[in-house]
């Protein structure tokens, strides 16, 4: 089943020649991405009928399928989600919004991440270094929408990929954490194009010698669906600046603390 139509900006021959001479300081691009995640139902999923699974999948569609825009220049990028409204209820996913990726600014020249997050009505401004990724460059190549892309792979701690996300299982894992506990790792597969030689990419991913057009990590795949180079309407690439300043680790601790409190309060209400 095709979930979206590929629409790609095709580079002209003069533009390709231009790139071999370097990128001008006023260069700017815009890339549209579509992400799709596989639904994990866990052990209780085996007790559900196919109709029940389909119903849950439809209800969670806005969480499983997302669209993003990456606006970038030679050193900076801004990654934002296009907010969807539920086709049935006309509402947004308020619960899921607490654990969604906020507006993300990356500066590859200065190794800076600034990300706006909102958690239960409180604004945070997460400031940290960019995710360190040790890419292994491959020789395998494929075409994505007219661009020649090359494969690169890496492995990252699973918690580093979704430090803003949450599931109730995180509480039990957090309670049992020890120094000897094995760190869960997630394999990463990325495809980048040298035709757009910038070190940007969607989400946490960056650091390759060309724009990342496709990346798979765990149960999620992010694929570029449209690229516009040097658009007529140039966008301002500015870092978010509102919210309590905090690091990724501190933000993660804030989530765990709040959700632990909610679980404990719910347990006390049941006993009363």
Secondary structure, DSSP 4 states (H G I P E B T S, - for coil): ---S----PPPPHHHHHHHHT---TT--EEEEEEEEE-----GGGGGS-HHHHHHHHHHTHHHHEEEEEEEE-SSEEEEEE-----TTT----HHHHTTS---EEEETTTTEEEEEEEETTEEEEEEEEPPP---EEEEEEEEETTEEEEEEEEEEEHHHH-TT---THHHHHHHT--TTSPPPEEEEEEEEETTS-----STT---SSSEEEEEEETTEEEEEEEEEES-SSPPP------SEEE-HHHHHHHHHHHHHHHHHHHHHHHH-
